[in-house]
Amino acid sequence: MGNLISKAAIKKRFKSSLQRGTGEAYQIMLKNRRVDFSTDLIRASLVNYAYHQQMEGSRGWYLAKLMALSDNKARIRKAILDALATERKNRHSLSQLFDLACIFAKKGDRQSRIVMYNRFGKKIISGDQWCGAGSILLLDGFEGLKFITTTIGKFLEKNPDETEDDGLIVHFQTDNPAIDVQAELIKESAHNKDIKIYLDRIKQNEEDWQNYQRPVYNYDTIKEQLMDRRRSYISSSYAKSLSRKEIKQVADALLVEPDRFKKGKYLSIFYDIKFPYPYQPLLQMAQSNLNAQKEVVKWAVEALRLFAGRDIRHFAVEKLSSTKAPWIYLPLLIKNYRPGDSVLLTKIAEHHVKEENVHNLAVDFIKIYKTNQTTECLAPLWVLYDKLTCGVCRKRVVEILIETDIIPDKILREIKYDSYWETRQLAMKLSKRK
């Protein structure tokens, strides 16, 4: 019974690490070679578990390293290739499947290459049927590029209203400086009408952009934006384009605005720009009832994060000690942190387990400890490290621990096998220092 419980505990810990993307999963497999982790590896391969899938990208490399330790490689490989042929719902999961098949193909697996080529260009529910282009380019270079551009050209011929940019060419050129990619594709287009259609559509798109009239960002257009109830904030493009006079106009309008929705949108402008008057009106708005005026409170807090003051700190500590949504008020500590606050932050981190809530906490913990470097950050940040599914935030947590020279040995051992490539880069830089 003891061994069964032990194996169950090992599998539970492995699954947690796998979903978060930490290198602990690799360490667990190394120490438990007789335990079969293939079912969890298959699930993690078929669904990209990353919190920010677009920012973090595929976990293909990470999963392949784990699969190399498995005794059930054939079973995992079959599940991945079957899923690659049929995935239609999630482009980030599809991209990960392409990356894994590419890794197999680079090791001589011919069937994986066939499945990749057969799958490319098929529609998926979430759009972007060109998923997998990067994997094909990595596998077959310019020959892969010819296949991709031919496939896209066929699609464009049937869909004359679709546009196309030169992103693929620029990406491939960056990775292959010895080839004049544009010139080589033009040569191919002389006897490949689909590549010619592709290049012509790019040229048309560039001409359209040259004629594009950029919108004007000023106080008058902001007033127009206030009427759009589809968005609860005003884009930073507007805020950063305002003159000093216009910034004061916005602040004056905010102070007399009775409508809660419009007030929240006015406040969102001061996320990027410091409020031009004393902060007390912002503090009064932040102290509003959260249930009744959530957007006003949220944006008032964000505007206050640029200010320091005893009353701001007092309010922050009071709310963080009692609220069920601490991520709303955490920005208040960025400029009002004091030694010992790590105790409160650790309790907050320990209390929350829901993925979205943990991520929200991490965003502001990172800002707080980037602004207030202290070794007491270890306790709260380690709690978050052990819960985060966001590889991008985990990398920033690790950076802070490195900068303060308090990174635990356990985390040091894990980060070279992390799912996020930038975290693995941190491990490489650290190893070069020694």
VMD Tcl script that draws the C-alpha trace (Angstrom):
set ca {
  {0.00 0.00 0.00}
  {2.85 2.36 0.89}
  {4.40 1.97 -2.59}
  {1.04 2.57 -4.27}
  {0.51 5.79 -2.32}
  {4.05 6.86 -3.11}
  {3.55 6.24 -6.84}
  {0.27 8.16 -6.79}
  {1.96 11.09 -5.06}
  {4.80 11.05 -7.60}
  {2.36 11.06 -10.51}
  {0.36 13.88 -8.95}
  {3.46 16.02 -8.54}
  {4.61 15.17 -12.07}
  {1.23 16.17 -13.53}
  {1.31 19.48 -11.64}
  {4.81 20.29 -12.92}
  {3.88 19.23 -16.45}
  {0.84 21.50 -16.55}
  {2.85 24.42 -15.19}
  {5.79 23.71 -17.48}
  {8.52 23.55 -14.85}
  {11.68 21.48 -15.10}
  {10.70 19.53 -12.01}
  {8.89 17.09 -14.33}
  {12.25 16.16 -15.91}
  {13.84 15.62 -12.48}
  {10.91 13.43 -11.42}
  {11.22 11.23 -14.51}
  {14.96 10.83 -14.01}
  {14.44 9.60 -10.45}
  {11.45 7.35 -11.23}
  {12.31 5.49 -14.43}
  {9.93 2.60 -13.64}
  {6.87 4.84 -13.36}
  {4.79 5.20 -16.55}
  {4.04 8.88 -17.20}
  {2.96 8.41 -20.84}
  {-0.74 9.19 -20.33}
  {0.03 12.60 -18.87}
  {2.65 13.25 -21.55}
  {0.11 12.52 -24.26}
  {-2.43 14.89 -22.71}
  {0.17 17.66 -22.39}
  {1.21 17.13 -26.03}
  {-2.31 17.30 -27.41}
  {-3.28 20.45 -25.46}
  {-0.92 23.37 -24.95}
  {-1.20 24.02 -21.20}
  {0.51 27.43 -21.28}
  {-1.51 30.27 -19.73}
  {-0.50 32.73 -22.46}
  {-0.24 30.34 -25.40}
  {0.51 33.05 -27.96}
  {3.23 34.69 -25.87}
  {4.84 31.52 -24.55}
  {4.49 29.54 -27.77}
  {4.80 25.81 -28.21}
  {6.13 23.51 -25.50}
  {7.41 21.07 -28.10}
  {11.08 21.08 -27.00}
  {10.10 20.66 -23.35}
  {7.80 17.72 -24.07}
  {10.30 16.04 -26.39}
  {12.93 16.08 -23.62}
  {10.47 14.32 -21.32}
  {9.43 11.81 -23.98}
  {13.07 10.84 -24.47}
  {13.00 9.44 -20.91}
  {9.84 7.41 -21.48}
  {9.70 3.69 -22.26}
  {6.45 4.26 -24.17}
  {7.73 6.46 -26.99}
  {5.83 4.58 -29.71}
  {2.49 5.05 -27.94}
  {3.13 8.78 -27.38}
  {4.31 9.30 -30.97}
  {1.21 7.60 -32.44}
  {-1.12 9.73 -30.31}
  {0.66 12.91 -31.44}
  {0.58 12.07 -35.16}
  {-3.08 11.01 -34.96}
  {-3.93 14.28 -33.23}
  {-1.91 16.33 -35.73}
  {-3.97 14.85 -38.55}
  {-7.29 15.67 -36.88}
  {-6.87 18.77 -34.61}
  {-9.33 21.44 -35.73}
  {-10.10 23.59 -32.67}
  {-6.99 25.20 -31.19}
  {-4.20 26.64 -33.32}
  {-1.77 26.79 -30.38}
  {-2.20 23.09 -29.67}
  {-1.90 22.41 -33.41}
  {1.34 24.39 -33.55}
  {2.72 22.32 -30.68}
  {1.79 19.10 -32.47}
  {3.61 20.33 -35.59}
  {6.71 21.10 -33.51}
  {6.72 17.63 -31.98}
  {6.27 15.97 -35.39}
  {9.13 18.14 -36.68}
  {11.38 16.84 -33.90}
  {10.46 13.27 -34.85}
  {11.04 13.97 -38.56}
  {14.47 15.54 -37.97}
  {15.46 12.24 -36.38}
  {14.53 10.40 -39.57}
  {10.85 9.63 -38.98}
  {9.46 9.74 -42.55}
  {5.82 9.28 -41.52}
  {5.99 12.39 -39.34}
  {7.12 14.46 -42.34}
  {4.26 13.08 -44.44}
  {1.68 13.85 -41.76}
  {3.04 17.40 -41.41}
  {2.77 18.13 -45.13}
  {-0.68 16.52 -45.43}
  {-1.98 18.51 -42.47}
  {-0.68 21.95 -43.46}
  {-3.31 24.33 -44.84}
  {-6.35 22.51 -43.47}
  {-8.98 24.72 -41.83}
  {-9.35 24.91 -38.06}
  {-12.21 26.43 -36.04}
  {-10.08 29.18 -34.51}
  {-8.62 30.18 -37.89}
  {-5.01 30.47 -39.05}
  {-4.72 27.36 -41.17}
  {-1.08 28.29 -41.78}
  {-0.15 26.84 -38.39}
  {2.93 24.65 -38.72}
  {4.71 26.85 -41.26}
  {7.59 27.45 -38.86}
  {8.01 23.72 -38.24}
  {8.08 22.94 -41.97}
  {10.65 25.70 -42.55}
  {12.78 24.34 -39.73}
  {12.58 20.87 -41.23}
  {13.06 21.55 -44.95}
  {14.33 25.11 -45.38}
  {13.71 26.72 -48.77}
  {12.03 23.59 -50.16}
  {9.57 23.87 -47.29}
  {9.08 27.57 -48.07}
  {8.20 26.74 -51.69}
  {5.59 24.25 -50.50}
  {4.11 26.73 -48.01}
  {3.91 29.67 -50.44}
  {2.43 27.41 -53.13}
  {-0.25 26.24 -50.70}
  {-1.05 29.80 -49.63}
  {-1.11 30.94 -53.27}
  {-3.72 28.28 -54.14}
  {-5.85 29.54 -51.25}
  {-5.49 33.19 -52.29}
  {-6.57 32.39 -55.85}
  {-9.85 30.98 -54.50}
  {-10.23 33.86 -52.00}
  {-9.52 37.14 -53.85}
  {-10.57 39.30 -50.87}
  {-7.94 37.79 -48.55}
  {-4.77 39.79 -47.86}
  {-1.23 38.55 -47.27}
  {1.86 40.20 -45.78}
  {5.57 39.45 -46.08}
  {5.97 38.18 -42.49}
  {6.84 34.66 -43.60}
  {9.53 35.89 -45.99}
  {11.02 38.25 -43.40}
  {11.09 35.47 -40.79}
  {12.81 33.02 -43.14}
  {15.26 35.67 -44.37}
  {16.29 36.47 -40.79}
  {17.02 32.79 -40.12}
  {18.76 32.28 -43.48}
  {20.89 35.37 -44.27}
  {22.93 33.51 -46.91}
  {19.85 33.24 -49.17}
  {18.20 36.17 -50.98}
  {14.74 34.82 -50.21}
  {12.73 37.40 -52.18}
  {14.87 36.95 -55.28}
  {14.68 33.14 -55.10}
  {10.89 33.22 -54.73}
  {10.61 35.55 -57.73}
  {12.62 33.01 -59.76}
  {10.26 30.24 -58.64}
  {7.21 32.36 -59.51}
  {8.28 32.37 -63.17}
  {7.12 28.75 -63.46}
  {4.84 28.47 -60.39}
  {1.66 30.52 -60.73}
  {0.67 29.92 -57.09}
  {3.87 31.49 -55.75}
  {3.32 34.40 -58.17}
  {-0.19 34.91 -56.78}
  {1.31 34.87 -53.27}
  {3.95 37.51 -54.14}
  {1.45 39.67 -56.03}
  {-0.94 39.69 -53.08}
  {1.88 40.80 -50.77}
  {2.72 43.64 -53.16}
  {-0.93 44.71 -53.23}
  {-1.08 44.65 -49.44}
  {2.03 46.88 -49.20}
  {0.47 49.40 -51.62}
  {-2.71 49.47 -49.55}
  {-0.70 50.19 -46.40}
  {1.12 53.06 -48.09}
  {-2.25 54.66 -48.81}
  {-3.56 54.01 -45.30}
  {-4.53 57.12 -43.35}
  {-3.46 56.76 -39.71}
  {-6.17 57.86 -37.24}
  {-5.79 61.12 -35.36}
  {-5.36 60.78 -31.59}
  {-6.44 63.87 -29.65}
  {-8.91 65.05 -27.03}
  {-11.79 65.24 -29.54}
  {-11.32 61.63 -30.69}
  {-11.13 60.52 -27.05}
  {-14.58 62.01 -26.49}
  {-15.78 59.91 -29.43}
  {-14.22 56.82 -27.87}
  {-16.17 57.42 -24.67}
  {-19.40 56.63 -26.51}
  {-18.19 53.16 -27.57}
  {-19.53 50.84 -24.87}
  {-17.85 47.76 -26.35}
  {-14.57 48.65 -24.59}
  {-14.05 49.59 -20.97}
  {-10.78 51.46 -21.58}
  {-9.13 53.84 -24.05}
  {-6.13 52.60 -26.02}
  {-2.68 53.72 -24.90}
  {-2.16 55.01 -28.46}
  {-4.53 57.84 -27.61}
  {-3.02 58.54 -24.21}
  {0.58 58.75 -25.43}
  {-0.37 61.16 -28.23}
  {-1.98 63.79 -26.00}
  {-0.42 67.19 -25.41}
  {0.00 68.54 -21.85}
  {-2.98 70.78 -22.40}
  {-5.11 67.84 -23.55}
  {-4.01 65.71 -20.58}
  {-5.34 68.43 -18.27}
  {-8.54 68.61 -20.31}
  {-9.03 64.86 -19.76}
  {-8.32 65.21 -16.03}
  {-10.79 68.13 -15.73}
  {-13.46 66.14 -17.56}
  {-12.84 63.11 -15.33}
  {-13.33 65.12 -12.15}
  {-16.83 66.24 -13.17}
  {-17.96 63.10 -15.06}
  {-21.04 61.55 -13.35}
  {-21.33 58.45 -15.55}
  {-19.47 55.45 -14.05}
  {-18.69 53.87 -17.42}
  {-17.22 57.07 -18.90}
  {-15.36 57.82 -15.65}
  {-13.64 54.43 -15.87}
  {-12.60 55.11 -19.46}
  {-11.23 58.54 -18.58}
  {-9.24 56.94 -15.74}
  {-7.75 54.32 -18.07}
  {-5.84 57.11 -19.85}
  {-3.83 57.67 -16.66}
  {-2.45 54.13 -16.79}
  {0.32 55.38 -19.08}
  {0.30 59.08 -18.14}
  {0.61 60.46 -14.62}
  {-2.47 62.31 -13.41}
  {-1.55 66.03 -13.60}
  {-3.09 67.05 -10.27}
  {-2.70 65.88 -6.63}
  {-3.79 62.25 -6.29}
  {-6.50 62.64 -3.60}
  {-9.45 62.53 -6.07}
  {-8.04 59.28 -7.48}
  {-7.82 57.81 -3.99}
  {-11.45 58.71 -3.34}
  {-12.44 56.88 -6.53}
  {-10.32 53.86 -5.58}
  {-12.18 53.74 -2.26}
  {-15.53 53.34 -4.05}
  {-17.57 50.18 -3.62}
  {-15.90 47.52 -5.77}
  {-19.12 45.67 -6.58}
  {-20.89 48.85 -7.70}
  {-18.00 50.56 -9.53}
  {-15.48 47.90 -10.46}
  {-14.05 49.63 -13.55}
  {-13.72 52.96 -11.73}
  {-11.93 51.30 -8.80}
  {-9.65 49.23 -11.02}
  {-8.49 52.13 -13.20}
  {-8.22 54.54 -10.26}
  {-5.88 52.06 -8.55}
  {-3.80 51.75 -11.72}
  {-3.51 55.55 -11.91}
  {-2.49 55.68 -8.23}
  {0.34 53.19 -8.78}
  {2.39 56.14 -10.06}
  {2.08 57.94 -6.70}
  {3.50 57.45 -3.19}
  {1.67 58.55 -0.06}
  {0.91 57.46 3.49}
  {-2.84 57.46 2.88}
  {-2.38 55.36 -0.26}
  {-0.32 52.81 1.67}
  {-2.78 52.72 4.57}
  {-5.65 52.06 2.17}
  {-3.63 49.41 0.29}
  {-2.75 47.41 3.42}
  {-6.31 47.67 4.70}
  {-7.80 46.33 1.45}
  {-5.15 43.65 0.89}
  {-5.76 42.30 4.39}
  {-9.49 41.84 3.77}
  {-10.44 41.69 0.09}
  {-11.18 38.51 -1.87}
  {-9.72 40.17 -4.98}
  {-6.25 41.41 -3.90}
  {-5.05 41.72 -7.51}
  {-7.29 44.78 -7.84}
  {-5.37 46.67 -5.11}
  {-1.83 45.28 -5.41}
  {-0.62 48.07 -7.77}
  {-0.93 50.47 -4.82}
  {2.12 48.82 -3.25}
  {4.43 49.38 -6.21}
  {5.52 52.79 -4.88}
  {4.32 52.23 -1.31}
  {6.00 48.95 -0.35}
  {7.64 48.67 3.08}
  {9.93 46.00 4.62}
  {7.82 43.25 6.10}
  {5.08 43.43 3.47}
  {6.30 40.08 2.15}
  {4.47 38.39 5.04}
  {1.13 39.74 3.79}
  {1.97 38.96 0.17}
  {2.98 35.40 1.04}
  {-0.35 34.81 2.79}
  {-2.17 36.16 -0.25}
  {-0.17 33.92 -2.61}
  {-0.81 30.85 -0.45}
  {-4.56 31.51 -0.32}
  {-5.22 31.54 -4.08}
  {-5.03 28.50 -6.34}
  {-7.24 29.34 -9.33}
  {-5.08 29.71 -12.45}
  {-6.32 33.16 -13.47}
  {-6.07 34.53 -9.92}
  {-2.52 33.25 -9.49}
  {-1.53 34.87 -12.76}
  {-3.10 38.18 -11.75}
  {-1.17 38.11 -8.48}
  {2.08 37.32 -10.29}
  {1.78 40.30 -12.65}
  {1.77 42.77 -9.73}
  {4.14 40.85 -7.44}
  {6.67 41.11 -10.26}
  {6.11 44.87 -10.62}
  {6.37 45.34 -6.85}
  {9.65 43.45 -6.51}
  {11.16 44.92 -9.67}
  {10.60 48.36 -8.14}
  {11.50 47.35 -4.56}
  {14.44 44.94 -4.73}
  {14.76 43.02 -1.47}
  {15.73 39.51 -0.41}
  {12.43 39.17 1.42}
  {10.79 38.63 -1.98}
  {11.83 34.96 -1.86}
  {8.89 33.64 0.19}
  {6.01 35.13 -1.86}
  {7.70 34.58 -5.22}
  {8.52 30.94 -4.48}
  {4.87 30.29 -3.64}
  {3.88 31.74 -7.02}
  {6.64 29.87 -8.87}
  {5.12 26.64 -7.62}
  {1.65 27.57 -8.92}
  {2.15 29.55 -12.14}
  {1.17 28.05 -15.50}
  {2.39 31.23 -17.23}
  {5.94 30.63 -18.44}
  {6.46 34.34 -19.17}
  {5.65 35.36 -15.58}
  {7.69 32.45 -14.21}
  {10.70 33.68 -16.16}
  {10.28 37.16 -14.64}
  {10.03 35.65 -11.15}
  {13.26 33.74 -11.77}
  {14.94 36.93 -13.03}
  {14.12 38.73 -9.78}
  {15.45 35.83 -7.70}
  {18.67 35.88 -9.75}
  {19.02 39.67 -9.49}
  {18.67 39.53 -5.70}
  {21.06 36.54 -5.57}
  {18.66 34.34 -3.58}
  {17.51 31.81 -6.16}
  {17.04 28.39 -4.48}
  {19.12 25.45 -5.73}
  {15.94 23.53 -6.53}
  {14.79 26.19 -8.98}
  {18.31 26.47 -10.42}
  {18.26 22.75 -11.23}
  {14.85 23.00 -12.87}
  {15.07 26.05 -15.09}
  {17.34 24.48 -17.70}
  {14.45 22.11 -18.48}
  {11.68 24.74 -18.25}
  {8.97 24.86 -20.93}
  {9.69 28.51 -21.74}
  {12.79 29.00 -23.86}
  {13.68 32.39 -22.32}
  {13.85 30.75 -18.89}
  {16.18 28.10 -20.30}
  {18.31 30.95 -21.69}
  {18.63 32.31 -18.14}
  {20.00 28.93 -17.07}
  {22.56 29.01 -19.89}
  {23.74 32.51 -18.92}
  {24.12 31.45 -15.31}
  {26.17 28.39 -16.28}
  {28.53 30.59 -18.35}
  {29.20 32.81 -15.34}
  {30.61 29.91 -13.34}
}
mol new
graphics top color blue
foreach p $ca { graphics top sphere $p radius 0.5 }
foreach p [lrange $ca 0 end-1] q [lrange $ca 1 end] { graphics top cylinder $p $q radius 0.2 }
display resetview
